Amino acid sequence: MAMDFKTLVRTEHLNHNHCLFGGYMLLWVDEYAFIAATEEFPSAHFVTRAIEAASFEESVSDSSILNFHLERVKTGRTSVTYLVTVTATDLPTGAQRQVFQTRVTMCNVGPDGQKCPLPPQRPAQE
């Protein structure tokens, strides 16, 4: 299953070099992975288990539109992993380029905070 999310890079997201602050990228990647997992397993209680290597391939400027493409790449007994690929669309040129990629693993936890089996997956919608 694949999902896409978009966000606009605004002035408050920029670092001292006037480029996207990496912490915002990680926040959005984590948030969208949580949403994707929750959409697929609505009765689960997810926490972030891991974000693999965070390598910022290119800088992102103000007013860029970021597209976060999430593709489920693994479903385990207690967790689900997504490949997150981020492309930036520069305004006003419309040029697109990949700027970031990582894998995020979300783990289902019970009331005690310990990992537990994933509940049934939401049926695929046509």
MODELLER restraints for C-alpha pairs under 7 A, 6 or more apart:
rsr = mdl.restraints
at = mdl.atoms
rsr.add(forms.Gaussian(group=physical.xy_distance, feature=features.Distance(at['CA:1:A'], at['CA:71:A']), mean=5.97, stdev=0.5))
rsr.add(forms.Gaussian(group=physical.xy_distance, feature=features.Distance(at['CA:1:A'], at['CA:72:A']), mean=5.75, stdev=0.5))
rsr.add(forms.Gaussian(group=physical.xy_distance, feature=features.Distance(at['CA:2:A'], at['CA:70:A']), mean=5.46, stdev=0.5))
rsr.add(forms.Gaussian(group=physical.xy_distance, feature=features.Distance(at['CA:2:A'], at['CA:71:A']), mean=4.41, stdev=0.5))
rsr.add(forms.Gaussian(group=physical.xy_distance, feature=features.Distance(at['CA:2:A'], at['CA:72:A']), mean=6.49, stdev=0.5))
rsr.add(forms.Gaussian(group=physical.xy_distance, feature=features.Distance(at['CA:3:A'], at['CA:36:A']), mean=6.88, stdev=0.5))
rsr.add(forms.Gaussian(group=physical.xy_distance, feature=features.Distance(at['CA:3:A'], at['CA:69:A']), mean=5.91, stdev=0.5))
rsr.add(forms.Gaussian(group=physical.xy_distance, feature=features.Distance(at['CA:3:A'], at['CA:70:A']), mean=5.19, stdev=0.5))
rsr.add(forms.Gaussian(group=physical.xy_distance, feature=features.Distance(at['CA:3:A'], at['CA:71:A']), mean=6.66, stdev=0.5))
rsr.add(forms.Gaussian(group=physical.xy_distance, feature=features.Distance(at['CA:4:A'], at['CA:67:A']), mean=6.74, stdev=0.5))
rsr.add(forms.Gaussian(group=physical.xy_distance, feature=features.Distance(at['CA:4:A'], at['CA:68:A']), mean=5.49, stdev=0.5))
rsr.add(forms.Gaussian(group=physical.xy_distance, feature=features.Distance(at['CA:4:A'], at['CA:69:A']), mean=4.57, stdev=0.5))
rsr.add(forms.Gaussian(group=physical.xy_distance, feature=features.Distance(at['CA:4:A'], at['CA:70:A']), mean=6.18, stdev=0.5))
rsr.add(forms.Gaussian(group=physical.xy_distance, feature=features.Distance(at['CA:5:A'], at['CA:67:A']), mean=5.79, stdev=0.5))
rsr.add(forms.Gaussian(group=physical.xy_distance, feature=features.Distance(at['CA:5:A'], at['CA:68:A']), mean=5.07, stdev=0.5))
rsr.add(forms.Gaussian(group=physical.xy_distance, feature=features.Distance(at['CA:5:A'], at['CA:69:A']), mean=6.70, stdev=0.5))
rsr.add(forms.Gaussian(group=physical.xy_distance, feature=features.Distance(at['CA:6:A'], at['CA:65:A']), mean=6.85, stdev=0.5))
rsr.add(forms.Gaussian(group=physical.xy_distance, feature=features.Distance(at['CA:6:A'], at['CA:66:A']), mean=5.48, stdev=0.5))
rsr.add(forms.Gaussian(group=physical.xy_distance, feature=features.Distance(at['CA:6:A'], at['CA:67:A']), mean=4.57, stdev=0.5))
rsr.add(forms.Gaussian(group=physical.xy_distance, feature=features.Distance(at['CA:6:A'], at['CA:68:A']), mean=6.07, stdev=0.5))
rsr.add(forms.Gaussian(group=physical.xy_distance, feature=features.Distance(at['CA:7:A'], at['CA:65:A']), mean=5.84, stdev=0.5))
rsr.add(forms.Gaussian(group=physical.xy_distance, feature=features.Distance(at['CA:7:A'], at['CA:66:A']), mean=5.34, stdev=0.5))
rsr.add(forms.Gaussian(group=physical.xy_distance, feature=features.Distance(at['CA:7:A'], at['CA:67:A']), mean=6.86, stdev=0.5))
rsr.add(forms.Gaussian(group=physical.xy_distance, feature=features.Distance(at['CA:8:A'], at['CA:63:A']), mean=6.18, stdev=0.5))
rsr.add(forms.Gaussian(group=physical.xy_distance, feature=features.Distance(at['CA:8:A'], at['CA:64:A']), mean=5.99, stdev=0.5))
rsr.add(forms.Gaussian(group=physical.xy_distance, feature=features.Distance(at['CA:8:A'], at['CA:65:A']), mean=4.63, stdev=0.5))
rsr.add(forms.Gaussian(group=physical.xy_distance, feature=features.Distance(at['CA:8:A'], at['CA:66:A']), mean=6.21, stdev=0.5))
rsr.add(forms.Gaussian(group=physical.xy_distance, feature=features.Distance(at['CA:9:A'], at['CA:62:A']), mean=5.44, stdev=0.5))
rsr.add(forms.Gaussian(group=physical.xy_distance, feature=features.Distance(at['CA:9:A'], at['CA:63:A']), mean=5.06, stdev=0.5))
rsr.add(forms.Gaussian(group=physical.xy_distance, feature=features.Distance(at['CA:9:A'], at['CA:64:A']), mean=5.38, stdev=0.5))
rsr.add(forms.Gaussian(group=physical.xy_distance, feature=features.Distance(at['CA:9:A'], at['CA:65:A']), mean=6.27, stdev=0.5))
rsr.add(forms.Gaussian(group=physical.xy_distance, feature=features.Distance(at['CA:10:A'], at['CA:62:A']), mean=5.57, stdev=0.5))
rsr.add(forms.Gaussian(group=physical.xy_distance, feature=features.Distance(at['CA:10:A'], at['CA:63:A']), mean=5.71, stdev=0.5))
rsr.add(forms.Gaussian(group=physical.xy_distance, feature=features.Distance(at['CA:11:A'], at['CA:62:A']), mean=6.05, stdev=0.5))
rsr.add(forms.Gaussian(group=physical.xy_distance, feature=features.Distance(at['CA:13:A'], at['CA:20:A']), mean=5.67, stdev=0.5))
rsr.add(forms.Gaussian(group=physical.xy_distance, feature=features.Distance(at['CA:13:A'], at['CA:21:A']), mean=5.97, stdev=0.5))
rsr.add(forms.Gaussian(group=physical.xy_distance, feature=features.Distance(at['CA:13:A'], at['CA:24:A']), mean=6.65, stdev=0.5))
rsr.add(forms.Gaussian(group=physical.xy_distance, feature=features.Distance(at['CA:14:A'], at['CA:20:A']), mean=4.46, stdev=0.5))
rsr.add(forms.Gaussian(group=physical.xy_distance, feature=features.Distance(at['CA:14:A'], at['CA:21:A']), mean=5.20, stdev=0.5))
rsr.add(forms.Gaussian(group=physical.xy_distance, feature=features.Distance(at['CA:15:A'], at['CA:21:A']), mean=4.89, stdev=0.5))
rsr.add(forms.Gaussian(group=physical.xy_distance, feature=features.Distance(at['CA:18:A'], at['CA:61:A']), mean=6.96, stdev=0.5))
rsr.add(forms.Gaussian(group=physical.xy_distance, feature=features.Distance(at['CA:19:A'], at['CA:59:A']), mean=6.07, stdev=0.5))
rsr.add(forms.Gaussian(group=physical.xy_distance, feature=features.Distance(at['CA:19:A'], at['CA:60:A']), mean=5.45, stdev=0.5))
rsr.add(forms.Gaussian(group=physical.xy_distance, feature=features.Distance(at['CA:19:A'], at['CA:61:A']), mean=4.92, stdev=0.5))
rsr.add(forms.Gaussian(group=physical.xy_distance, feature=features.Distance(at['CA:19:A'], at['CA:62:A']), mean=6.68, stdev=0.5))
rsr.add(forms.Gaussian(group=physical.xy_distance, feature=features.Distance(at['CA:20:A'], at['CA:59:A']), mean=6.76, stdev=0.5))
rsr.add(forms.Gaussian(group=physical.xy_distance, feature=features.Distance(at['CA:20:A'], at['CA:60:A']), mean=5.30, stdev=0.5))
rsr.add(forms.Gaussian(group=physical.xy_distance, feature=features.Distance(at['CA:20:A'], at['CA:61:A']), mean=6.18, stdev=0.5))
rsr.add(forms.Gaussian(group=physical.xy_distance, feature=features.Distance(at['CA:33:A'], at['CA:82:A']), mean=6.86, stdev=0.5))
rsr.add(forms.Gaussian(group=physical.xy_distance, feature=features.Distance(at['CA:33:A'], at['CA:104:A']), mean=6.70, stdev=0.5))
rsr.add(forms.Gaussian(group=physical.xy_distance, feature=features.Distance(at['CA:34:A'], at['CA:46:A']), mean=6.89, stdev=0.5))
rsr.add(forms.Gaussian(group=physical.xy_distance, feature=features.Distance(at['CA:34:A'], at['CA:106:A']), mean=6.90, stdev=0.5))
rsr.add(forms.Gaussian(group=physical.xy_distance, feature=features.Distance(at['CA:38:A'], at['CA:44:A']), mean=6.70, stdev=0.5))
rsr.add(forms.Gaussian(group=physical.xy_distance, feature=features.Distance(at['CA:40:A'], at['CA:121:A']), mean=5.62, stdev=0.5))
rsr.add(forms.Gaussian(group=physical.xy_distance, feature=features.Distance(at['CA:40:A'], at['CA:122:A']), mean=5.27, stdev=0.5))
rsr.add(forms.Gaussian(group=physical.xy_distance, feature=features.Distance(at['CA:41:A'], at['CA:119:A']), mean=6.50, stdev=0.5))
rsr.add(forms.Gaussian(group=physical.xy_distance, feature=features.Distance(at['CA:41:A'], at['CA:120:A']), mean=6.56, stdev=0.5))
rsr.add(forms.Gaussian(group=physical.xy_distance, feature=features.Distance(at['CA:41:A'], at['CA:121:A']), mean=4.84, stdev=0.5))
rsr.add(forms.Gaussian(group=physical.xy_distance, feature=features.Distance(at['CA:41:A'], at['CA:122:A']), mean=5.81, stdev=0.5))
rsr.add(forms.Gaussian(group=physical.xy_distance, feature=features.Distance(at['CA:42:A'], at['CA:122:A']), mean=7.00, stdev=0.5))
rsr.add(forms.Gaussian(group=physical.xy_distance, feature=features.Distance(at['CA:43:A'], at['CA:119:A']), mean=6.57, stdev=0.5))
rsr.add(forms.Gaussian(group=physical.xy_distance, feature=features.Distance(at['CA:44:A'], at['CA:108:A']), mean=5.82, stdev=0.5))
rsr.add(forms.Gaussian(group=physical.xy_distance, feature=features.Distance(at['CA:44:A'], at['CA:118:A']), mean=6.63, stdev=0.5))
rsr.add(forms.Gaussian(group=physical.xy_distance, feature=features.Distance(at['CA:44:A'], at['CA:119:A']), mean=6.19, stdev=0.5))
rsr.add(forms.Gaussian(group=physical.xy_distance, feature=features.Distance(at['CA:45:A'], at['CA:108:A']), mean=5.26, stdev=0.5))
rsr.add(forms.Gaussian(group=physical.xy_distance, feature=features.Distance(at['CA:45:A'], at['CA:109:A']), mean=5.63, stdev=0.5))
rsr.add(forms.Gaussian(group=physical.xy_distance, feature=features.Distance(at['CA:46:A'], at['CA:106:A']), mean=5.86, stdev=0.5))
rsr.add(forms.Gaussian(group=physical.xy_distance, feature=features.Distance(at['CA:46:A'], at['CA:107:A']), mean=5.31, stdev=0.5))
rsr.add(forms.Gaussian(group=physical.xy_distance, feature=features.Distance(at['CA:46:A'], at['CA:108:A']), mean=4.56, stdev=0.5))
rsr.add(forms.Gaussian(group=physical.xy_distance, feature=features.Distance(at['CA:46:A'], at['CA:109:A']), mean=6.21, stdev=0.5))
rsr.add(forms.Gaussian(group=physical.xy_distance, feature=features.Distance(at['CA:47:A'], at['CA:106:A']), mean=5.61, stdev=0.5))
rsr.add(forms.Gaussian(group=physical.xy_distance, feature=features.Distance(at['CA:47:A'], at['CA:107:A']), mean=5.43, stdev=0.5))
rsr.add(forms.Gaussian(group=physical.xy_distance, feature=features.Distance(at['CA:47:A'], at['CA:108:A']), mean=6.56, stdev=0.5))
rsr.add(forms.Gaussian(group=physical.xy_distance, feature=features.Distance(at['CA:48:A'], at['CA:105:A']), mean=6.22, stdev=0.5))
rsr.add(forms.Gaussian(group=physical.xy_distance, feature=features.Distance(at['CA:48:A'], at['CA:106:A']), mean=4.64, stdev=0.5))
rsr.add(forms.Gaussian(group=physical.xy_distance, feature=features.Distance(at['CA:48:A'], at['CA:107:A']), mean=6.22, stdev=0.5))
rsr.add(forms.Gaussian(group=physical.xy_distance, feature=features.Distance(at['CA:49:A'], at['CA:105:A']), mean=5.34, stdev=0.5))
rsr.add(forms.Gaussian(group=physical.xy_distance, feature=features.Distance(at['CA:49:A'], at['CA:106:A']), mean=5.27, stdev=0.5))
rsr.add(forms.Gaussian(group=physical.xy_distance, feature=features.Distance(at['CA:49:A'], at['CA:107:A']), mean=5.63, stdev=0.5))
rsr.add(forms.Gaussian(group=physical.xy_distance, feature=features.Distance(at['CA:50:A'], at['CA:104:A']), mean=5.69, stdev=0.5))
rsr.add(forms.Gaussian(group=physical.xy_distance, feature=features.Distance(at['CA:50:A'], at['CA:105:A']), mean=5.11, stdev=0.5))
rsr.add(forms.Gaussian(group=physical.xy_distance, feature=features.Distance(at['CA:51:A'], at['CA:102:A']), mean=6.94, stdev=0.5))
rsr.add(forms.Gaussian(group=physical.xy_distance, feature=features.Distance(at['CA:51:A'], at['CA:103:A']), mean=5.87, stdev=0.5))
rsr.add(forms.Gaussian(group=physical.xy_distance, feature=features.Distance(at['CA:51:A'], at['CA:104:A']), mean=4.56, stdev=0.5))
rsr.add(forms.Gaussian(group=physical.xy_distance, feature=features.Distance(at['CA:51:A'], at['CA:105:A']), mean=6.54, stdev=0.5))
rsr.add(forms.Gaussian(group=physical.xy_distance, feature=features.Distance(at['CA:52:A'], at['CA:102:A']), mean=5.80, stdev=0.5))
rsr.add(forms.Gaussian(group=physical.xy_distance, feature=features.Distance(at['CA:52:A'], at['CA:103:A']), mean=5.40, stdev=0.5))
rsr.add(forms.Gaussian(group=physical.xy_distance, feature=features.Distance(at['CA:52:A'], at['CA:104:A']), mean=6.48, stdev=0.5))
rsr.add(forms.Gaussian(group=physical.xy_distance, feature=features.Distance(at['CA:53:A'], at['CA:102:A']), mean=6.38, stdev=0.5))
rsr.add(forms.Gaussian(group=physical.xy_distance, feature=features.Distance(at['CA:54:A'], at['CA:102:A']), mean=6.34, stdev=0.5))
rsr.add(forms.Gaussian(group=physical.xy_distance, feature=features.Distance(at['CA:55:A'], at['CA:100:A']), mean=6.66, stdev=0.5))
rsr.add(forms.Gaussian(group=physical.xy_distance, feature=features.Distance(at['CA:56:A'], at['CA:99:A']), mean=6.52, stdev=0.5))
rsr.add(forms.Gaussian(group=physical.xy_distance, feature=features.Distance(at['CA:56:A'], at['CA:100:A']), mean=5.47, stdev=0.5))
rsr.add(forms.Gaussian(group=physical.xy_distance, feature=features.Distance(at['CA:57:A'], at['CA:99:A']), mean=5.10, stdev=0.5))
rsr.add(forms.Gaussian(group=physical.xy_distance, feature=features.Distance(at['CA:57:A'], at['CA:100:A']), mean=5.69, stdev=0.5))
rsr.add(forms.Gaussian(group=physical.xy_distance, feature=features.Distance(at['CA:58:A'], at['CA:99:A']), mean=5.06, stdev=0.5))
rsr.add(forms.Gaussian(group=physical.xy_distance, feature=features.Distance(at['CA:63:A'], at['CA:91:A']), mean=6.40, stdev=0.5))
rsr.add(forms.Gaussian(group=physical.xy_distance, feature=features.Distance(at['CA:64:A'], at['CA:88:A']), mean=6.12, stdev=0.5))
rsr.add(forms.Gaussian(group=physical.xy_distance, feature=features.Distance(at['CA:64:A'], at['CA:89:A']), mean=5.52, stdev=0.5))
rsr.add(forms.Gaussian(group=physical.xy_distance, feature=features.Distance(at['CA:64:A'], at['CA:90:A']), mean=4.77, stdev=0.5))
rsr.add(forms.Gaussian(group=physical.xy_distance, feature=features.Distance(at['CA:64:A'], at['CA:91:A']), mean=5.83, stdev=0.5))
rsr.add(forms.Gaussian(group=physical.xy_distance, feature=features.Distance(at['CA:65:A'], at['CA:88:A']), mean=5.64, stdev=0.5))
rsr.add(forms.Gaussian(group=physical.xy_distance, feature=features.Distance(at['CA:65:A'], at['CA:89:A']), mean=5.08, stdev=0.5))
rsr.add(forms.Gaussian(group=physical.xy_distance, feature=features.Distance(at['CA:65:A'], at['CA:90:A']), mean=6.69, stdev=0.5))
rsr.add(forms.Gaussian(group=physical.xy_distance, feature=features.Distance(at['CA:66:A'], at['CA:86:A']), mean=6.55, stdev=0.5))
rsr.add(forms.Gaussian(group=physical.xy_distance, feature=features.Distance(at['CA:66:A'], at['CA:87:A']), mean=5.73, stdev=0.5))
rsr.add(forms.Gaussian(group=physical.xy_distance, feature=features.Distance(at['CA:66:A'], at['CA:88:A']), mean=4.57, stdev=0.5))
rsr.add(forms.Gaussian(group=physical.xy_distance, feature=features.Distance(at['CA:66:A'], at['CA:89:A']), mean=6.36, stdev=0.5))
rsr.add(forms.Gaussian(group=physical.xy_distance, feature=features.Distance(at['CA:67:A'], at['CA:86:A']), mean=5.53, stdev=0.5))
rsr.add(forms.Gaussian(group=physical.xy_distance, feature=features.Distance(at['CA:67:A'], at['CA:87:A']), mean=5.29, stdev=0.5))
rsr.add(forms.Gaussian(group=physical.xy_distance, feature=features.Distance(at['CA:67:A'], at['CA:88:A']), mean=6.38, stdev=0.5))
rsr.add(forms.Gaussian(group=physical.xy_distance, feature=features.Distance(at['CA:68:A'], at['CA:84:A']), mean=6.48, stdev=0.5))
rsr.add(forms.Gaussian(group=physical.xy_distance, feature=features.Distance(at['CA:68:A'], at['CA:85:A']), mean=5.85, stdev=0.5))
rsr.add(forms.Gaussian(group=physical.xy_distance, feature=features.Distance(at['CA:68:A'], at['CA:86:A']), mean=4.64, stdev=0.5))
rsr.add(forms.Gaussian(group=physical.xy_distance, feature=features.Distance(at['CA:68:A'], at['CA:87:A']), mean=6.81, stdev=0.5))
rsr.add(forms.Gaussian(group=physical.xy_distance, feature=features.Distance(at['CA:69:A'], at['CA:84:A']), mean=5.62, stdev=0.5))
rsr.add(forms.Gaussian(group=physical.xy_distance, feature=features.Distance(at['CA:69:A'], at['CA:85:A']), mean=5.20, stdev=0.5))
rsr.add(forms.Gaussian(group=physical.xy_distance, feature=features.Distance(at['CA:69:A'], at['CA:86:A']), mean=6.31, stdev=0.5))
rsr.add(forms.Gaussian(group=physical.xy_distance, feature=features.Distance(at['CA:70:A'], at['CA:82:A']), mean=5.91, stdev=0.5))
rsr.add(forms.Gaussian(group=physical.xy_distance, feature=features.Distance(at['CA:70:A'], at['CA:83:A']), mean=5.62, stdev=0.5))
rsr.add(forms.Gaussian(group=physical.xy_distance, feature=features.Distance(at['CA:70:A'], at['CA:84:A']), mean=4.63, stdev=0.5))
rsr.add(forms.Gaussian(group=physical.xy_distance, feature=features.Distance(at['CA:70:A'], at['CA:85:A']), mean=6.61, stdev=0.5))
rsr.add(forms.Gaussian(group=physical.xy_distance, feature=features.Distance(at['CA:71:A'], at['CA:82:A']), mean=5.29, stdev=0.5))
rsr.add(forms.Gaussian(group=physical.xy_distance, feature=features.Distance(at['CA:71:A'], at['CA:83:A']), mean=5.23, stdev=0.5))
rsr.add(forms.Gaussian(group=physical.xy_distance, feature=features.Distance(at['CA:71:A'], at['CA:84:A']), mean=6.66, stdev=0.5))
rsr.add(forms.Gaussian(group=physical.xy_distance, feature=features.Distance(at['CA:72:A'], at['CA:81:A']), mean=5.88, stdev=0.5))
rsr.add(forms.Gaussian(group=physical.xy_distance, feature=features.Distance(at['CA:72:A'], at['CA:82:A']), mean=4.32, stdev=0.5))
rsr.add(forms.Gaussian(group=physical.xy_distance, feature=features.Distance(at['CA:72:A'], at['CA:83:A']), mean=6.35, stdev=0.5))
rsr.add(forms.Gaussian(group=physical.xy_distance, feature=features.Distance(at['CA:73:A'], at['CA:81:A']), mean=5.79, stdev=0.5))
rsr.add(forms.Gaussian(group=physical.xy_distance, feature=features.Distance(at['CA:73:A'], at['CA:82:A']), mean=5.46, stdev=0.5))
rsr.add(forms.Gaussian(group=physical.xy_distance, feature=features.Distance(at['CA:73:A'], at['CA:83:A']), mean=6.34, stdev=0.5))
rsr.add(forms.Gaussian(group=physical.xy_distance, feature=features.Distance(at['CA:74:A'], at['CA:80:A']), mean=5.77, stdev=0.5))
rsr.add(forms.Gaussian(group=physical.xy_distance, feature=features.Distance(at['CA:74:A'], at['CA:81:A']), mean=5.07, stdev=0.5))
rsr.add(forms.Gaussian(group=physical.xy_distance, feature=features.Distance(at['CA:75:A'], at['CA:81:A']), mean=6.42, stdev=0.5))
rsr.add(forms.Gaussian(group=physical.xy_distance, feature=features.Distance(at['CA:77:A'], at['CA:117:A']), mean=5.38, stdev=0.5))
rsr.add(forms.Gaussian(group=physical.xy_distance, feature=features.Distance(at['CA:77:A'], at['CA:118:A']), mean=6.12, stdev=0.5))
rsr.add(forms.Gaussian(group=physical.xy_distance, feature=features.Distance(at['CA:78:A'], at['CA:107:A']), mean=5.85, stdev=0.5))
rsr.add(forms.Gaussian(group=physical.xy_distance, feature=features.Distance(at['CA:78:A'], at['CA:108:A']), mean=5.62, stdev=0.5))
rsr.add(forms.Gaussian(group=physical.xy_distance, feature=features.Distance(at['CA:78:A'], at['CA:115:A']), mean=6.37, stdev=0.5))
rsr.add(forms.Gaussian(group=physical.xy_distance, feature=features.Distance(at['CA:78:A'], at['CA:116:A']), mean=5.48, stdev=0.5))
rsr.add(forms.Gaussian(group=physical.xy_distance, feature=features.Distance(at['CA:78:A'], at['CA:117:A']), mean=4.34, stdev=0.5))
rsr.add(forms.Gaussian(group=physical.xy_distance, feature=features.Distance(at['CA:78:A'], at['CA:118:A']), mean=4.97, stdev=0.5))
rsr.add(forms.Gaussian(group=physical.xy_distance, feature=features.Distance(at['CA:79:A'], at['CA:105:A']), mean=6.61, stdev=0.5))
rsr.add(forms.Gaussian(group=physical.xy_distance, feature=features.Distance(at['CA:79:A'], at['CA:106:A']), mean=5.52, stdev=0.5))
rsr.add(forms.Gaussian(group=physical.xy_distance, feature=features.Distance(at['CA:79:A'], at['CA:107:A']), mean=4.23, stdev=0.5))
rsr.add(forms.Gaussian(group=physical.xy_distance, feature=features.Distance(at['CA:79:A'], at['CA:108:A']), mean=5.95, stdev=0.5))
rsr.add(forms.Gaussian(group=physical.xy_distance, feature=features.Distance(at['CA:79:A'], at['CA:118:A']), mean=6.68, stdev=0.5))
rsr.add(forms.Gaussian(group=physical.xy_distance, feature=features.Distance(at['CA:80:A'], at['CA:105:A']), mean=5.63, stdev=0.5))
rsr.add(forms.Gaussian(group=physical.xy_distance, feature=features.Distance(at['CA:80:A'], at['CA:106:A']), mean=5.47, stdev=0.5))
rsr.add(forms.Gaussian(group=physical.xy_distance, feature=features.Distance(at['CA:80:A'], at['CA:107:A']), mean=6.63, stdev=0.5))
rsr.add(forms.Gaussian(group=physical.xy_distance, feature=features.Distance(at['CA:81:A'], at['CA:103:A']), mean=6.63, stdev=0.5))
rsr.add(forms.Gaussian(group=physical.xy_distance, feature=features.Distance(at['CA:81:A'], at['CA:104:A']), mean=5.49, stdev=0.5))
rsr.add(forms.Gaussian(group=physical.xy_distance, feature=features.Distance(at['CA:81:A'], at['CA:105:A']), mean=4.18, stdev=0.5))
rsr.add(forms.Gaussian(group=physical.xy_distance, feature=features.Distance(at['CA:81:A'], at['CA:106:A']), mean=6.32, stdev=0.5))
rsr.add(forms.Gaussian(group=physical.xy_distance, feature=features.Distance(at['CA:82:A'], at['CA:103:A']), mean=5.47, stdev=0.5))
rsr.add(forms.Gaussian(group=physical.xy_distance, feature=features.Distance(at['CA:82:A'], at['CA:104:A']), mean=5.31, stdev=0.5))
rsr.add(forms.Gaussian(group=physical.xy_distance, feature=features.Distance(at['CA:82:A'], at['CA:105:A']), mean=6.47, stdev=0.5))
rsr.add(forms.Gaussian(group=physical.xy_distance, feature=features.Distance(at['CA:83:A'], at['CA:102:A']), mean=5.96, stdev=0.5))
rsr.add(forms.Gaussian(group=physical.xy_distance, feature=features.Distance(at['CA:83:A'], at['CA:103:A']), mean=4.46, stdev=0.5))
rsr.add(forms.Gaussian(group=physical.xy_distance, feature=features.Distance(at['CA:83:A'], at['CA:104:A']), mean=6.61, stdev=0.5))
rsr.add(forms.Gaussian(group=physical.xy_distance, feature=features.Distance(at['CA:84:A'], at['CA:101:A']), mean=5.53, stdev=0.5))
rsr.add(forms.Gaussian(group=physical.xy_distance, feature=features.Distance(at['CA:84:A'], at['CA:102:A']), mean=5.39, stdev=0.5))
rsr.add(forms.Gaussian(group=physical.xy_distance, feature=features.Distance(at['CA:84:A'], at['CA:103:A']), mean=5.85, stdev=0.5))
rsr.add(forms.Gaussian(group=physical.xy_distance, feature=features.Distance(at['CA:85:A'], at['CA:100:A']), mean=6.05, stdev=0.5))
rsr.add(forms.Gaussian(group=physical.xy_distance, feature=features.Distance(at['CA:85:A'], at['CA:101:A']), mean=4.48, stdev=0.5))
rsr.add(forms.Gaussian(group=physical.xy_distance, feature=features.Distance(at['CA:85:A'], at['CA:102:A']), mean=6.80, stdev=0.5))
rsr.add(forms.Gaussian(group=physical.xy_distance, feature=features.Distance(at['CA:86:A'], at['CA:98:A']), mean=5.86, stdev=0.5))
rsr.add(forms.Gaussian(group=physical.xy_distance, feature=features.Distance(at['CA:86:A'], at['CA:99:A']), mean=5.82, stdev=0.5))
rsr.add(forms.Gaussian(group=physical.xy_distance, feature=features.Distance(at['CA:86:A'], at['CA:100:A']), mean=5.06, stdev=0.5))
rsr.add(forms.Gaussian(group=physical.xy_distance, feature=features.Distance(at['CA:86:A'], at['CA:101:A']), mean=6.08, stdev=0.5))
rsr.add(forms.Gaussian(group=physical.xy_distance, feature=features.Distance(at['CA:87:A'], at['CA:96:A']), mean=6.51, stdev=0.5))
rsr.add(forms.Gaussian(group=physical.xy_distance, feature=features.Distance(at['CA:87:A'], at['CA:97:A']), mean=5.32, stdev=0.5))
rsr.add(forms.Gaussian(group=physical.xy_distance, feature=features.Distance(at['CA:87:A'], at['CA:98:A']), mean=4.13, stdev=0.5))
rsr.add(forms.Gaussian(group=physical.xy_distance, feature=features.Distance(at['CA:87:A'], at['CA:99:A']), mean=5.50, stdev=0.5))
rsr.add(forms.Gaussian(group=physical.xy_distance, feature=features.Distance(at['CA:88:A'], at['CA:96:A']), mean=5.49, stdev=0.5))
rsr.add(forms.Gaussian(group=physical.xy_distance, feature=features.Distance(at['CA:88:A'], at['CA:97:A']), mean=5.51, stdev=0.5))
rsr.add(forms.Gaussian(group=physical.xy_distance, feature=features.Distance(at['CA:88:A'], at['CA:98:A']), mean=6.30, stdev=0.5))
rsr.add(forms.Gaussian(group=physical.xy_distance, feature=features.Distance(at['CA:88:A'], at['CA:99:A']), mean=6.47, stdev=0.5))
rsr.add(forms.Gaussian(group=physical.xy_distance, feature=features.Distance(at['CA:89:A'], at['CA:95:A']), mean=5.53, stdev=0.5))
rsr.add(forms.Gaussian(group=physical.xy_distance, feature=features.Distance(at['CA:89:A'], at['CA:96:A']), mean=4.44, stdev=0.5))
rsr.add(forms.Gaussian(group=physical.xy_distance, feature=features.Distance(at['CA:89:A'], at['CA:97:A']), mean=6.83, stdev=0.5))
rsr.add(forms.Gaussian(group=physical.xy_distance, feature=features.Distance(at['CA:90:A'], at['CA:96:A']), mean=6.49, stdev=0.5))
rsr.add(forms.Gaussian(group=physical.xy_distance, feature=features.Distance(at['CA:107:A'], at['CA:115:A']), mean=6.60, stdev=0.5))
rsr.add(forms.Gaussian(group=physical.xy_distance, feature=features.Distance(at['CA:108:A'], at['CA:115:A']), mean=5.61, stdev=0.5))
rsr.add(forms.Gaussian(group=physical.xy_distance, feature=features.Distance(at['CA:108:A'], at['CA:116:A']), mean=5.82, stdev=0.5))
rsr.add(forms.Gaussian(group=physical.xy_distance, feature=features.Distance(at['CA:108:A'], at['CA:117:A']), mean=6.80, stdev=0.5))
rsr.add(forms.Gaussian(group=physical.xy_distance, feature=features.Distance(at['CA:108:A'], at['CA:118:A']), mean=6.05, stdev=0.5))
rsr.add(forms.Gaussian(group=physical.xy_distance, feature=features.Distance(at['CA:109:A'], at['CA:115:A']), mean=4.20, stdev=0.5))
rsr.add(forms.Gaussian(group=physical.xy_distance, feature=features.Distance(at['CA:109:A'], at['CA:116:A']), mean=5.32, stdev=0.5))
rsr.add(forms.Gaussian(group=physical.xy_distance, feature=features.Distance(at['CA:110:A'], at['CA:116:A']), mean=5.99, stdev=0.5))
